[in-house]
Amino acid sequence: MKKTKYRKSWVILVSLLIFYALVMILNKTGIMNDYLLRVLILMLINIILAVSLNLINGFTGLFSIGHAGFMITGGYVAGFITTLLFNISSDTPYLLALPLFLLAIIVAALVSAVVGFLIGLPVLRLSDDYLAIVTIGFGEIIRVIFNFISFKKKVGDWEIDIGGPRGLLGIPPLSNFTIVFIVTIVIIVLIRNFVYSRHGRACIAIRENEVAAHMMGIDIVRYKVLAFVLGSTFAGIGGAMLAHFIQILHPTMGGFMKSVEYLIMVYLGGMGSISGSIIAAAGLTAITEVLRPIGELRMVLYGAVLVILMLRMPNGLMGKREFWFILPRKERMRDA
């Protein structure tokens, strides 16, 4: 049985390496242009944010509508660090900037985790409706805070404002396909391992029946806070990736509507399905880009597609099912 397990692990690893190599070869040869590569990177970032939100809403049964707030927190923290503290620019050699960028990502994740803990600890003792209201309020608070935070930066003979209502400009382009691809795979593996661990089973038990989980001795508040903090941490990492990809952040990006986009990805893919979040995040990102040439009309078609899909598949594209390579060996044997 161990040989089979290792063989399947090698198959997954080799498949990922082939996919990565294929993308790089297509880009180098010009078959895949830079625009398509940027769309692919944006898909990966949205996958991070959708899967991390699914950990909160789908697997633990909470109802957070402020995920974009944690995303923008991580983005601003990492952006301020690389832009102001380390003074990295687009001219800085990438090998020199990469360790500093990774440090900024770690700090952004820690700050997002602390913010998630401070918000979740007092609120998660209450019902989910209160959590939804508080997370909406948190998104607005974050928007207002970053709207007022600004710094002075000297560029040559000029002194310019960084942050504030103009947004955070001049963020170095450090999120290339390689780093985003690796971070996305690592986060998916971490969330997958958590979900199928003893702690993840406790979160799923809370989602299914909170009273029964409490009667079985599960610490409800502890596991709710744990899932909320983990989801917030990964959202902060996704925000750091996004900030150093689009090279600009604005306070409005942490608002209600951005959080709704990630909610749509989770519900469309399937609550409690990592595979569903991956499919929905990639699919909706692609649909948005395909419909971009028709302007505002794309929002009408975008909404119509969502309505049709949710009417035909009320449990989402995957429901609670997973791809075989995401399931642990015991789950695969049971399904077989």
N, C-alpha and C positions, 0 to 999 in steps of 0.2 A: 504493500500500500504506500510506503514511503517513497519508493521509486516512482510510482504513478504521480504522487503529489509533486515531487521535485521536477518530474518531466513536464507536468502542466505549468509549473512556475516558469520553467525555461521557455516554454512555448509563448507564454505571455510576454516575458522579457524580450525574447527575440522579435516578436511581433511589434512591440513598441519601438525597438531599435530600427527595424525595417521601415516603419512609418516615419520616424524621425529622419532617417537617411533619405527616404524618398522625397520628403518635403524639401530638404536641403538641396538635393540634386535638381529637382524641378525648379527651384528658385535660382540656383546658380546657372542653369541652362537657359533661363528666361521663359520656360513653359509656364511656370507660376510666377506672375509679376509681383511687385512689392505690395500692390493693393490687396491681392488675394492673401498674401502672407499676413498682412495686417488684420484682415478679417479673421483669419485662423487664430491669430494671437488673441484677438478680442473674444472669440469663442471660448478659448481656454480660460481666460480671466472670468468670463461669465459662468463657466462651469464651476470654478472655485466658489464663487458667490452663491450660486444656486445650491450646490451640494452642502455648503456650510449652513445655509438657511434651512435646508431639509432636515439637518440634524436637530434643529430647534423645533420647527413646526411639524415635520413629518414623523420623525422617530420618537420625539418626546411628547408630542401633542400640545405644545404651547402655541401661542398665536402672536408672533412678533411682526410688527409692521414698521420696524425702524432699522432694518438691516443695512440700508444705504448709509445710515448715520455712522455705524461702525466702519463701514467701508471708507467713508470720507475721512474719518478720524485717522485710520491707518495711512491713508494717502497723504494727508496733510503732515502728519508726524514724519513720515519717511521723506516727503518732499522738502520740509524745512531742514531736516538733517543734511540731506545731500546738497541742497542749494545754498543754505546759509552756513551751517556748521562746517561741512567739509569743502564747500565752495567748488563743487564738481560742475563742470560745464560740458557741452557737447564736444569740446576740443580735448578733454581729458582722456588719456589712453584708457581703453576699456579694462585691461588687465589691472591697472592701478585703481580704477574706480569700483571694480566688482567687489572686493572685500568690504569696502565702505558701504556699498549698496546692500550687501547681505546683512551688515550690522544695522543699517537703517530699517531693513525689513523686520529684523528681530525686535528692535525697539518699538516699531509700529505695532507688531503683534502683541507685545507686552502691554503697551498703553491701551490698546483695544480690549485686551483681556481684563485689565483693571477697571476700565469704564463699564464693561459688561457685568463685572462682579458688583460694582457699586450700584448699578441700576437693578440688576436681577435679584440681589439678596433681599432687599425690602419688599419688592413687588411680587416675586414668585411665590410668596406665601398666600397671595390672593388668587382670585379666579383669573382665567385667561382674558376676560374682557378688560380687566384693569391693566394687564400687561400690554394689550393692544393699544390702549389709550396712552399709557406711559411711553411706549416706544415711539408713537407718533409725536408726542411732546418732545421726546429726546431728539428726534430728527430735526425739529424746529429749533431747539436750543443749540444744537450743533451748527445749524445754518447761521444763526445769529452770532454765535461766538466767533466762528471763522470769518464772518463778515466784518468783524471789528478788529481781528488780529492782523497786524501788518508790521513789517520790519523794513529797515533801510538797508540797501545793499549797494556797495560801490562797484560800478562797472566802468573801468577806465577812469575818465575824468568826470563821469556822471554818477549821481546818487539816485537810485530809483526805489520805488516802493514795491515791496514783495508782500503779497497777500491782500487782505481787506476786500472791499466790494469788487475790485478788479479781478480777484482770483489769484491763485498762485501760478505765476508765469515762469518760464525759463527752467523748468524741471529737466534735468538731463535725460536723454533717451537710453536708459539702461535696461529696459525690459525687452530683450530680444526673444526670438522664438525658443532658443535653447533654454534660457533660464526660466521662462514661463512654462514651457513644456515639463521641465523637471519638477518645478514647484507644484504644478497641477497634479502630476502623477503622485508625488509624495503626499499631498493633502488628501487625495482620494483614497490612498492606501491607509493613511492614518484614520480617516473617518470610517472606512470599511472595517478596520481592525477594532475600532472602538465600538461600533454598532454590534459586532458579533462577539464582543467580550462580555464578561459578567456585568460590567457597568452599563453597556449598551442594552443588554437584556432587561436591566432594571428600568432604563428609560422607556423601553418599549412597553413594559408592564404598566408603567405610569400612564402611558398613552392609552392603553386598552381599557384599564379600569383603575383609577387612582385609589379608590377605596380598598379594592382587593389588594393592590400593591402595598398599601399601608398596613393592612392586616397581615401580610406576609413578612413584615419587618423591614420593608424598603424605606429608607429615609427620603421622603418625597422632596423636601426642599433641597437637600444636598444634591440629588441627581438632577433636579431641574436647573439649579444654579450651575452645576458642572456642564451640562449640555449647552446652556446659554453662554457660558464663558468660552467654551470651545468654539461654538459657532461664531462668536464675536471675534475671537482670535484669528480664525481663518478668514473672516471678512476683512479684518485689518490687513492681512497679508495680501488679499485680493486687491484692496485699495492701493497698497504700495505698488503692486504690479501695474495697476491701471494708471496711477499718477506718472510713473516713469515710462509709460507707453504712449499716452496721448500728450504728455509734456505740459499739461495745464489742468488745474483743478479750480472749481468754482463752488462757493458755499451751497448753491442751489442743487448741486449734484447729490447732496445728502438728504434731500427732501423726500416728501411723501411719495411722489410719483415714481421716483427711482426705486424706492422700496417695493412699490406695487409691481414693477417690472420683474423683480426677482421672485416675488410671490407668484406671479403668473407662471414663471418657469417651473417652480416647484409643484404647483397644482396641476399644470398641464402634463408634466412628466409623471406625476404620481406621488402622493404623499407616502413617504417611507420607502422610496426607491432611489438608490444612488444612480442606477442605470437610467431611470426616467429623467432625473435632473440633468444628466449628461446629454441625453438626446434633446430635451426641450431647450436647454441653454444654447446648444449648438444650432438647433433648427430655427429658433426664434431670432438668433443673431443673423443667420443667413437670410431669413425672410426679410428682416429689416433692411439689409443691404440690397437685396434684389428689388425691393419696392421703393428704394430711395429715389430713383429718377422721376417718379410720378408725384413727388412733393407731398403735400398734406393729404392727398387722396390715399396714400399708403396706410394712414392710420385707420381709415374706414375698412380697407381690405384686411388689414392686420386684425382689427376687431372682429370682422366677419369670420375669418379663419379660426380664431379662438372660440367664438360662439359655436361654430359647427363642430369643432373637435370636442368641446366640453359636452355638447348635447349627445354626440355619438359615443363618447368615452368619458362618462362622469367621474370615473376613478383615475383618469389620466391615461397617458399612453401606455404605461407599464403597470399601473396599479401599485401593488407592493412586490412585484416580481423583479428579479435581478438577472443580469447576464450570468452565464455559468461561471465565468472566470472571477466574478466578484464574490460569489458564494463560497463559504468555507467547505472543506471536503465533506464534513458530516452533513451539511445541508444539501450538497449535490447528491450524495448517496441516498438521502431520504426522499428527495424529489424523484430520483430515478426509480 
